[in-house]
Amino acid sequence: MTDQPPVRSRGRVLTGLVVAVVALAVTVVALVVVVLSGRSGAEPSAGPSRSPSVTSPPLAAPMASSSPSSPGAPSTSSDVGRVLRYLDEIGPSSTHGCANLWQGPFVVGEHRLDRSVSLAAAPCADGGVNWLEYTLDPTQGCTHFSAFVGVPNSQYDKLRAALTVDVDGETVMSEPSMARAAGRQVDVTIRPDATIRLSLENTTPDAGLSPVTGVFGNAMLTCAA
């Protein structure tokens, strides 16, 4: 007679096999999911690659320079390719009156005028008008005249001067009674063959022999280079 294994032992074996198969299946499924997830994360995006937009900072505006111009100097915007000629280095073509001609630095108000011509005179017996006249050489191509005209700070308070600037017989500036430290800028376009006259008259009340000085400060021509 052959011995048969008990029924309970055979059932346990079958149950163990089922559990092992299920565990193996779960493990395989988990491995498949991991592999697929890894491949999905490694794949590049289907859309085209774009670099991040970089905005350059705006360029700073250049700082404006603010250097004050000397009285009598023409605008630098029109001076390119030009030269400046001072009247103190040219010399007048003619003079009139009893005034003395002086050159050099003067101070009028708050302005120091290093390149100046001036007239100093007491009232003259022949009518009192004194002038310097400059007839320009047209080959120099001068087209602009400028000066700061006034009475220097060194004068006495009571002194008065009539100061005039004429170009080709036309008055471009006239002050009948300027006191010490008073001044006025003159800027005028001229012809290359112009004649410039700078005039002084002593208009001090009861001046007697007291001279007064009139300054044509930094008197200059802007000419062709």
Rosetta blueprint (number, residue, H / E / L):
1 M L
2 T L
3 D L
4 Q L
5 P L
6 P L
7 V H
8 R H
9 S H
10 R H
11 G H
12 R H
13 V H
14 L H
15 T H
16 G H
17 L H
18 V H
19 V H
20 A H
21 V H
22 V H
23 A H
24 L H
25 A H
26 V H
27 T H
28 V H
29 V H
30 A H
31 L H
32 V H
33 V H
34 V H
35 V H
36 L H
37 S H
38 G H
39 R H
40 S H
41 G H
42 A H
43 E L
44 P L
45 S L
46 A L
47 G L
48 P L
49 S L
50 R L
51 S L
52 P L
53 S L
54 V L
55 T L
56 S L
57 P L
58 P L
59 L L
60 A L
61 A L
62 P L
63 M L
64 A L
65 S L
66 S L
67 S L
68 P L
69 S L
70 S L
71 P L
72 G L
73 A L
74 P L
75 S L
76 T H
77 S H
78 S H
79 D L
80 V L
81 G L
82 R E
83 V E
84 L E
85 R E
86 Y E
87 L H
88 D H
89 E H
90 I H
91 G L
92 P L
93 S L
94 S E
95 T E
96 H E
97 G L
98 C L
99 A L
100 N E
101 L E
102 W E
103 Q E
104 G E
105 P E
106 F E
107 V E
108 V E
109 G L
110 E L
111 H E
112 R E
113 L E
114 D E
115 R E
116 S E
117 V E
118 S E
119 L E
120 A E
121 A E
122 A L
123 P L
124 C L
125 A L
126 D L
127 G L
128 G L
129 V E
130 N E
131 W E
132 L E
133 E E
134 Y E
135 T E
136 L L
137 D L
138 P H
139 T H
140 Q H
141 G L
142 C L
143 T L
144 H E
145 F E
146 S E
147 A E
148 F E
149 V E
150 G E
151 V L
152 P L
153 N L
154 S L
155 Q L
156 Y L
157 D L
158 K L
159 L L
160 R L
161 A E
162 A E
163 L E
164 T E
165 V E
166 D E
167 V E
168 D L
169 G L
170 E E
171 T E
172 V E
173 M E
174 S E
175 E E
176 P E
177 S E
178 M E
179 A L
180 R L
181 A L
182 A L
183 G E
184 R E
185 Q E
186 V E
187 D E
188 V E
189 T E
190 I L
191 R L
192 P L
193 D L
194 A L
195 T E
196 I E
197 R E
198 L E
199 S E
200 L E
201 E E
202 N E
203 T L
204 T L
205 P L
206 D L
207 A L
208 G L
209 L L
210 S L
211 P L
212 V E
213 T E
214 G E
215 V E
216 F E
217 G E
218 N E
219 A E
220 M E
221 L E
222 T E
223 C E
224 A E
225 A L
